[in-house]
Amino acid sequence: MTTLTTLNPDSTGDAVGFGNTAETIARGLREGTPYQYTSSSIDLSQLLVPLASSDTYALWGSFLAPFWMLPGPSGFYARLGNALLGAFAVYNVYLIARYYHSHQAGVVAALPMTFYPSIVAVQSTLLREAIVLFGITTAARLLLLPSHRRSRLLSYALAAVVLHVSLLQRDDNVIIIVAAIAAALAVHAVNSGYLSRRSVALAASLSPVAFVLSLPVIRDGIEFLAYTREVRASGRTVYLPDVIPQTVVELTAFSWVGAVYFLYAPFPWMIETIPDLLVGIEGLINIAFTVAAVWGVRSLGQKNSPATVGLLVGLCVAVVLYGVGTVNYGTGMRHRQMFIWVIFLFGGIGVSEHVRFAWPFQWWSDDSATSTQALNSGTD
């Protein structure tokens, strides 16, 4: 449907541009010079350094171009490949929830990612969200699940590779990923005895000094978010367009408001069309998962506190930054799927802590989390 029609609003705009660029690059590839028909090109340094400035269309188009080298309906191949990446991301979340709790927790966490109209609509097009989500969830799976098939060092290397690919497509996420990994490593260092509580207390006491020294960088970041918010403040789905934080105090005050809109909009008073209604129902489900996530955080925290803290820190940083930088729920609907899976993960575990479903097609028993972990330890 997204190949032959424009019924899916996400299949227009940027998605068309990505497809046209990929086709142009493929035409150049056939003649031996990939970028001879494009206005910009991608060199090796831009592929090795995620933060290197590059043209978004040329970069993502380069990843899609091989599909246009194949005989047959290239657009369909590319959309199918994108959808498969999204499907693997769903499976990654299922595996993490299953390992740390149960089969039921995995299914509950995966259900909204499988059936949300907004997620299906985006991941069946040529937009980048699917590959970003794939990279983040695959890295989480490699880092959080043990495996008898590969060494721990190899898992770290593979996680670095998929995160690198993810950051190539959306380098805005570098702060989020660095914050999540740093928080997880800090908790692991404390739990393992590498850092004493006195060292942690000293670091905490010095944090105001670090904040003051970082103020110039923070101000630059706030200016970038304000600019991004101004640029995006248009269209039918815009909300709070006049609120543009310009200082640290204003950013702090608005952060929770922006985060709520980013995760749960559109709210009932914002619904004007049938697609709005569908996404609005998603927002209500997101709220329910957030409530259930409280119990999921406690459960996962008892089994793997570094992972729990890392996921929570990454989620909080993401919703604050994207909540400020996003000013219409059409864009927010696309972007939040890169991070909402963390709430689904905790929520799936939280629901399974208190409710047990009778699944019609359950292939194995999961009477206890312990037996499930024993089963999963060698399946990753």
N, C-alpha and C positions, 0 to 999 in steps of 0.2 A: 504493500500500500504506500509506503514512504518512497518507493522507487518510481512508481508510475503516476502518483497523484500528489496533490498538495494539501490533502485533508489534514495531515499532521502539521501544525504550525511550526514545529521545530525542524521540519525538513526544508524550510525556506531560509533565506538570509544567509547566515554564516555557513550553514550546511551546504548550500548551493555553491558558495564561494570555494569551500574546501574541495568539493568534487571537481569543479572546473580547473582549479589549480593542479590537482592531482593528475587530471587528464592531460594538461599542458606539459607537466613534468614528464609524464610517461611518453608523450610524443617526442620530447627532447632525448629521452633515454634511448628510444629506438634509433635515433640518429647519432648517438654517441656523446651528446652534450645535454645533460638533464635540464639545465636552466636557461637554455638559449632563447626560449620563448616566454620566459617570466621576467618580471621587473626586478626581482631580487633572487638571491641564491643562498644556499646553505653550505658552509665549508666545515671542515673537520673540527675546528676549534669550537664552533657553535654546537656541535653534537657532543663534544667532550665536556663542555662547561655549561651546565643548565642555566646559569645566570647571564650568559653571554647574550647580548641583544640580537634578536633575529626576527624576521618577518613570520608572524604566526601562520599565515596561509602557506608560505613556502615550506615551513618546517613540518606542519601536519600533513600538507600535501605530499611531501616527500615520503612520509610513512604510508600514505594511501596509494601512491603512484603504482606500486607493483600490481595492484588489482586491475589497473587499466592496461597492463601488459598481457593479461590473460584473454583468450578468446571468449566471446559471449557477453552477457550483461554485467559489465564491470561495476556499475553502480550497485547492483544487487549483491555482488560478491563483497564489496566494501562494507555495505550495511550489515550483511551477515557476519562478517569478521568482527565488526564493532559489537554486534549483539552477542557474539560468543565471548568476547572479553568481558562484557557485563555479566554474562551467565557464570563465568568462572569467578567473578567477584562475589556473586551471591553464594556460590559454593564455598568460597573461602570463609565467609562469615558463618555459614552453617557448620563448617568443620571446627572453627574456634569455639563456638557455643557448645557444640556436641562434646568436645574434648573436656571443657571445663565444667560442664554440667550434665547434659543428657541429649539424646536424640530429639526429644520434644523441644528443648531449648533451641536447638539448631533450626528446627523447622519453623518455630514461632519467629525467630530472628530473621529467617530468610523469606518468610511469606510476604511482608510488605515490599521488599526489594524485588520480588518476583512479579507482583501483581499491581503495584502502583501505576496508574496510567501515566503519570509524569515521567517516571523512570523508564517505562517501556517506550514512551514516545521519544525520549531523548536518545536512548541507547539503540534505537532502530534507525538512527540517522547517521550522518557523518560528523557529528559533533565530537568533541574531545573528552567529554566527561567519562565515557566508558573506559578508556584506556587509563585515565587518571585514577579512577576508582579501582580498576584492576591492579595497578601498580601499588597503591596504598594497602589494599586488603591482602595482596599476595605477600608483601613485605611483612605485614602483621602475622600472617599465617607462618611464614618461615621463621620469624623471631619467637613466636609464642608456642609453637607446637614442636615437640621433639620428634626426631626421625631416626630410624635404624638404617635408612638407606643412604644417608649422607652425613658427613661430619658437621659439627657445629660451625666450623670455620667456613665450610662451603655454603651453609645456610645463610651466614652473615654476608658472604660475597654475593649470593643470588639476590638477597634482600636489597643490597646496595644497588644492584643492576636495575631491578624493577623500580626502585625509588628514583633512580637517575632518569629512567625513561618517563616516569610520571612527572618529574620536575621539568623535564624538557618541554612538556606540553603545557605546564602551568607553573612557572617558577614563582608565582605569588605564594605558593604553599611552602617555600623553604623555611620560613620562620616557624610555621606550624610544626613541620616535621622535626626540625632541630629542637624545638621546645619539648615535644613529646619524647624524643629519644633522650635528651638531657635529663628530664624529670625521671624517666624510668631508670637510667643509669645511676642517678643520685640515690634513689631508693634502694636499688640493688647494692650499691656501695655501702650504705648504712646497714642493711640487713646482713651483708657478708662480713662486716667488721672492717672493711677497708677505710671507712670514715667513722670517726668517733662522734658521739653526740656533741662533744665539746667543739669539734671542728664544724659541725652543722650550725651550732649556735653562733660561732664566730662568723661564719659566712652570712648568716641571717642578719647579724648586727652590722655587717658591712654593706648590706644590700642598699640602704639609702645612699651611701657614697657612690655605689655603682650606678644607681638611678640618676643621680646628679650628673655624673660623668657621661651618661648616655643620653642626656636631654637633647643635644643637637640632632642625634640620629632619630630619636623619638619624634621630635618636631618635624623632621623631614618626612617620616612615615605618616604623621597626621596630615600633613599637607598633601601627600599623595592620595590618602583615603578621601580627603575633602574634594580633591580634583576628580577622583573616580566617581564620587557620589554626584557631583555636579554634572558630569558627562552623562551619567545614566538616568538623570532626573527627567525622564520624558516617557511618553507612551501611556496607554490606558491603564496599565497595572502599577503605576507609580504610587508611592505612599510616602508621607512625611518629607516632601521634596525640599521644604524650606529649612529643615533641620540639618545643618552642616557643621559638625564639631570642628573647631579651629584650634583648641587648646587641650592640654592634658586633662584639665578639670572637666571641660565639656565632653571630651571623649569618654571619660570615666562615667559621667552622669548618663550619657546616652547609650553606653555599651550594652546594658541589659535590655533596653528597649529594642535596639537594633537586633540583638540576638533573638529575642522573642519573635519579631517579625520574620527574621531570616528562617527560623525553624518551623514556624506554624502558620504563616500567612498563606493564602488570604483568609481573613476572619469573616464571619457571617455578613458583617456590614459592607464588606468589600466585594461580595459576589455579584456579578452582573450577567454572566453567561454560564452555559452548561459546563464547559471546561473549568471555569472558576469553581463551580460547585464540586466537581470531581477532586480538584486539588484541595479545596476547602475540607472535604471529608478526609483527605490524607492528613491535613493539619490536625484534625481532631484525633486521628489515630496516633499521630506523632506525640500528642499530649499524653495519651494513655500510656504509650511506651515510655515516655519520660518519667511518669509516676512509677511505673513498674521497675524502671531502671534503678531506683533507690535500693531495692532489694538485690538486684543484680550486681550492683557495685559492691555491696557488702559480701555477697557470695564469692565473686571473683577475687575480691581483695583478700579473702582468707586463703585462697589457693595460690595467687600470684599477685602480690602487692605491687611490684615494679610495673607489671603490665597494666594493672588497673590505674595506677597514678599516671603513667605515660599516656594512656588512652584518654583519660579525663582532661589532662593538661592540653593535649593536642586538640580535643574537641572544644574546650573553653577558648583557647586562642583562636581557633578557626571561626567560631560563631561570633566572637567579638569583632575580628577583622572583617569578615565578610558581612556581618550585620551592619557595620558602619559603611562599608564600601558598596553595599547593595541598597538600591532605593526603589526597586520595583520587584514584585513577587514573581514575575515571569522569569527574570534572571535568577532570583533566589531559588526558585523551584529547580532550575538546572544545577546550580552550584551546590545546594545543600546535600544533594545525593552523594557527594564526595565524602561527607562527614556524618550524615544522619545514621549510617550503618553502625556507628559506635553506640548510639542510643538503642537501636534495634538489638544489638548484641547484648547489652546490659538488660534491656527490657525483656528479651526472650528468656534470659536466665531468671530474671525476677518473676515473670509470670509462672515459670516452671517450678519456682520455689513454693508456690502456693496453690497452683491449679494443675491437675493432671488430666489430660485428654485421652479419650479412647480413639486412637488413630485407625482408620480402616485399612491402611496398607503399611503396617509396621512390620518390617522384615526381621527385626531382632528385638530382644527385650532390653530395656534400660531401667531395670528396677532400682539401680543405685548409680550415683555419679562415679563411684569407685570402679565398678565393673565396666562402665563406659570408657573411663580413662584408660583402663587396662587394654580394652579392645582397640582404642584409637591410637595408642602410643606407637604402634608400628605401621599405621596406615597412611601417614602423611608422606 
